[in-house]
Amino acid sequence: MRWKLVRAVIGRELKEVVANRWLLVGIVLPPIALVTFPLLLGVFMPDDTLPPEFREQILRQRPEWAALSERELTGAFTVQQFLPYFLLMPAYVPLAIATFSIIGEKQSRSLEAVLATPIRTTELLAGKTLAALVPGVLTGWATYAVFIALGAAIYGPRLFGVVTDASWLAGVFLLGPAIGLVSTVAGVLISARVSDPRVGQQVGGVVIVPLVAVGILQATGTLLVGASGYVILATILMTLGIAGLRFGAWLFGRETILTRWR
Amino acid sequence: MIRMVGLGRAFGELWAVRNLTLDVHAGEVLGLLGPNGAGKTTTVRMLAALIGPSEGEAQLDGHDVVTDAEAVRSRVGVLTETPGLYEKLSATENLDFFGKLHGLDERRRREAIERLLKLLGLWDRRSEPAGQFSKGMKQKLAIARALLHDPSVLFLDEPTSALDPESAFVVREAIADLRSAGRTIVLATHNLDEADRLCDRIAFVRGTFLRVDSPARLRGDLGRFGVDVTLAPDAGSPAGVDLVSVAEAVAGVTDASARNGVLSVAFVDEGATPGLVRALVGAGAAIAEVRRKAATLEDVYFEVMGATPAADTLERDG
């Protein structure tokens, strides 16, 4: 693998993302919403929002929160509901970039000129995958940093401990990138078969559905996945993602890209 | 520079091209001429190591297109049928990206980009997104992209198709300049005039190389020579003399006809012209002009392809 060429592909992809205003808006808006909504909820929510029986149920599931004040507990419960969305972001952003990238190349017919250079298909696919994955993961991490800083400022310093506990860290730093990888690979594989970016994103959205389900289960208190659960899930997804990449590299030989990606 | 031996490519059970055997010499411009679907693009793609052959072999600059494909790709510049540019990126950014893929360092990229954009008249528009360029400018930018790494061989696939006459002229001029600079070029086209003007040799392609030769020889070998004799408007044709019969009686003349004061005469070879002129003047004809006629590349095309425009139309319509 010649990383100079991979970096060239990544650089070119990112320039195109920055030059595409609507794609950029689609990438930037969700993180802003993700930071704003839970914090606004915290600002405007009265202290005694949680009914006593619900409060007891939360403390049964999260005994480590027993020391929190009423307001802090409300805040902790509120921000906890948003963890799944931090897992969605590394899935959503790469999917948008990957589908745009490959289908954009198909529409502009720029791939033949690229394939006429000495670049190998594995280098091309690695560049495209990383160009989609890295912004998604970095956006997720940057949003998380802003989220914990503002959350701690609004709800108090003890909430910092809640949003930086092992489950959050494992979720944001392990499971998020793993989901991003699977999402990117899915985006690449799907985009190779369709010629409309919207179709690619819609079909790719199916990948996100299980995550939404996890989010709902988390919000209703049916399923509270801990750090170890996230690590296991991340390992499974990473394995799936890498297998998908290898499958993609095998599937997309130079000739396949040239004759079928159109 | 390029050697093909029994080269062929099938897609499924259908052969796009077969039995391609030819040497292309350094500094030569070879035209691949044929109708749509004749196998021109497939041939170019095989020679540029973009797709593998199903049979036979080919070498470019001594490198095998299958076993040494990367070396081949680093030595060729390919102008694809559509420019295929990144339209959101500027001309400079487009070229810089491809320069990186060819492994050029920053200084070489900068120098090559400036030289080529100035050569092709795009330097003043270098910072504008390629999407804002006209079709001709896009094609020129694609030519610059193909030349960026100073390739040994340049493959041009339908460089002027879908261009307006003005843009096509600009692109042809650019190709003519490359030819003058001694570049080895393979030009796939179905534009007969373009091939005639730019190519040292023309290969007629329809599933295989039907005929390969220089444009002059191709025309000459067709054996169609002749002249148009324009008679003086007032006293050109003497009374009571049938000039068509006079012409037909000349040795080497195969056909003669008269229309609107012009006598069209066909020969076996060009040596019959002096005898014809002597016979006509001797019969009292006042000749204003003798214009030599030769077979056009279009005549050769239909002869080689085994079709006439009318027959071709009927075939397509049917």
Chai-1 contact restraints between the chains, C-beta under 6 A:
chainA,res_idxA,chainB,res_idxB,connection_type,confidence,min_distance_angstrom,max_distance_angstrom,comment,restraint_id
A,A8,B,K100,contact,1.0,0.0,6.0,A-B,restraint_1
A,A8,B,L101,contact,1.0,0.0,6.0,A-B,restraint_2
A,R12,B,F97,contact,1.0,0.0,6.0,A-B,restraint_3
A,K15,B,L89,contact,1.0,0.0,6.0,A-B,restraint_4
A,E16,B,K88,contact,1.0,0.0,6.0,A-B,restraint_5
A,A19,B,K88,contact,1.0,0.0,6.0,A-B,restraint_6
A,R109,B,T82,contact,1.0,0.0,6.0,A-B,restraint_7
A,R109,B,G84,contact,1.0,0.0,6.0,A-B,restraint_8
A,S110,B,G84,contact,1.0,0.0,6.0,A-B,restraint_9
A,S110,B,Y86,contact,1.0,0.0,6.0,A-B,restraint_10
A,E112,B,T80,contact,1.0,0.0,6.0,A-B,restraint_11
A,E112,B,G84,contact,1.0,0.0,6.0,A-B,restraint_12
A,A113,B,T80,contact,1.0,0.0,6.0,A-B,restraint_13
A,A113,B,G84,contact,1.0,0.0,6.0,A-B,restraint_14
A,L115,B,L50,contact,1.0,0.0,6.0,A-B,restraint_15
A,A116,B,A48,contact,1.0,0.0,6.0,A-B,restraint_16
A,A116,B,L50,contact,1.0,0.0,6.0,A-B,restraint_17
A,A116,B,V78,contact,1.0,0.0,6.0,A-B,restraint_18
A,T117,B,L101,contact,1.0,0.0,6.0,A-B,restraint_19
A,T117,B,H102,contact,1.0,0.0,6.0,A-B,restraint_20
A,P118,B,E70,contact,1.0,0.0,6.0,A-B,restraint_21
A,P118,B,R73,contact,1.0,0.0,6.0,A-B,restraint_22
A,P118,B,S74,contact,1.0,0.0,6.0,A-B,restraint_23
A,I119,B,L101,contact,1.0,0.0,6.0,A-B,restraint_24
A,E255,B,I51,contact,1.0,0.0,6.0,A-B,restraint_25
A,L258,B,L50,contact,1.0,0.0,6.0,A-B,restraint_26
